[in-house]
């Protein structure tokens, strides 16, 4: 009984780690901006993104758990060198996004207590680093992610009610949209299961020893729970924004998400935004650092032995870059475009691996799951390439 409770705790921790990694500063801003543009039709974008997220995440979590291997090792077994390529994309993207996450944490503290955003970023970096100084850093990371996750969801729920959104119209347009925006779909998917986020939960399960075919049912529930948590936050935020813009109120182009909370709940709402932004950013900093390092630890025994110190260094570098030169917007835009390509590559590798007995043993992948995963690979490849081609020229204008 105790072992089962421990396993459930680990699965819940992995789900929250991945969900809170997904809910970062970009998550808040993207959801706000697209809702302001699409209005109630944003519900359709969210619905499609949830279906794609599930198709990707359930496949990846199950295959990692059954193989008892991390994604880079699975990739290298399929094609020597592919794992190194995948790891490089994840680590570089994770570092770039972590600079943005640190910036978001600094902004959050600025809103809450009025400190300079760069000082707020440094203080937030200390908090993130502190998690990995704890003896049982994995458990501390899980618990911190759970607490921050609940804080974000309940505070956003409060703001949603104060915004009085047109729920009926939102529900109708979720299934009968007036406008379909492919860029919005690929952006939301990339922000929820793209890049390092895709593997945060799966790699946490490997580290915690929850793997093997006998746990595949529990792992599936964990993956579904993760998407559910991130989706609940997305829906609450979508309805909050919709309630504000439906009243004819104009959002601040410099900080649209903050203006939603301010319009909906006044000065208290603005402080709530600061708390949510800080919680979202710090948990994303922790998730990005942990997952990025998990992609290189199997390539070096030194890194593996000193995983916490390498993770701390990752956070310190991210914080130092922002504190010294500010947010490198061009790097973040390029990383965002690449995120759209990482998912189909990673998921494609996982789907092929699921039929290799030397990797998964006698595990039999359900045909419907492979079919759904294949659709996600094809759709995200097309949309990811489109996004990359569209965004790259802007970097050099």
Protein Blocks (a to p, Z undefined) as FASTA:
>chain_A
ZZmmmmmmmmmmmmmmmmmmmmcfklmmmmmmmmmmnmmmlmmmmmmmmmmmmmmmmmmm
mmmmmnopafklmmmmmpghjlmmmmmmmmmmmmmmmmmmmmmmmmmmmmmnopafklmm
mmmmmmmmmmmmpmblmlmmmmmmmmmmmmmmmmmmmmmmmnopafklmmmmmmmcfbdc
fklmmmmmmmmmgcjllmmmmmmmmmnopacjklmmmmmmmmmmmmmmmmmmmmmmmmmm
mmmmmnopacdfklmmlmmmmmmnojmlmmmmmmmmmmmmmmmmmmmmmmmmmmmmmmpm
klmmmmmmmmmmmmmmmmmmmmmnopafklmmmmmmmmmmmmmmmmmmmmmmmmmmklno
maccdfklmmmmmmmmmmmmmmmmmmmmmmmmmmmZZ
